[in-house]
Amino acid sequence: MKKTVKILAIVIVFVLIAALLQRLLTPKYMTDLIEGSMVSQYYREYGDHDVIFLGDCEVYSNYSPLKMYEDYGITAYIRGSSQQLIWQSYYILKETLRYETPRVVIFNVNSMRYSEPVSEAYNRLTIDRMRWSSEKIGIIKASMTEEESFLSYVFPILRYHSRFDKLTEEDIEYLYRTKDNTFEGYLLNMETRPVGDLPAKRPPKNYAFAEICYDYLDRMEELCRENGIKLVLVKSPCLYPYWYEEYDEQISSYAGEHGLIYYDLTKARDEIGLDFSTDTYDGGVHLNLYGAEKLSAYISEKLRDDLGLTDHRGEADIEARYIEKLKEYHKATEGEK
């Protein structure tokens, strides 16, 4: 009996040490590569949102949910991540439905251009901080590159065991705590870098979107339809990477066949009022705060007029939820406009 207790104690100590090391060595995404913290912030803020955005940097850089609520009373949240691929958007949508059922899901179609995983680094930014569920298992299996293993997601220490020489103060400070890095999923950026010379256009040999992308778009459409959710397709109004007319035609055709709304916002830049000498922080790829607030106003009016979304301002329970959020948002943007 004593021998058994001793062995059990050794095993427990070993497991605790391994768990501590795993937590220490796993990237925290709090002050560096903060895009990796976006997915997990949702678990602290999920609620009764009218709108859920899905997609890559073209959503989390370009739309401000708090501005949508402040000016139009629309409650929205962005479940975006860096280089979020369409199968990742699908599984994140499935996971979201565990927590709430929005009236509208807005999917940014930029990822239709990608038919296979891009890199482990981008996978980690989307997947590492997801809660364990069947959706996380699905997203891992769909996203892994040939060099990755499933076990390295189950036990991140297998992937990050060599980070000892890369540890920083962030790894200690956020060992057992976290913080919010976005405003309802919007990654605030107030810098301005006007558009300059854009890369030369190099059209692809084949404009056709891959079958796997249509397969996941079908799954997303079916999931929304079964849950009474209106799926809206958008293409954010960046200047680069180029969104070719052949891409637009395919999405327009899909939307028409399935009775979906599709906003190609690359064609609405003037109507939105965007000025790429002032409204971008990286030369026309993403919008800064000023551009994001213009785009948020535009999409809010579209959603109100085309889908009749409710103005929740004045509703006590919802207003109470947004009071502090808006105070923080105004504090972060104070004096910058």
Secondary structure, 3 states (H helix, E strand, C coil): CHHHHHHHHHHHHHHHHHHHHHHHHCCCCCCCCHHHHHHHHHHHCCCCCCEEEEECHHHHCCCCHHHHHHHHCCCEEEEECCCCCHHHHHHHHHHHCCCCCCCEEEEEHHHHHCCCCCCHHHHHHHHCCCCCCHHHHHHHHHHCCCCCCCHHHHCCHHHHCCHHHHCCHHHHHCCCCCCCCCECCECCCCCCCCCCCCCCCCCCCCCCCCHHHHHHHHHHHHHHHHCCCEEEEEECCCCCCCCCHHHHHHHHHHHHHHCCEEEEHHHCHHHHCCCCCCCECCCCCCECHHHHHHHHHHHHHHHHHHHCCCCCCCCHHHHHHHHHHHHHHHHHHCCCC
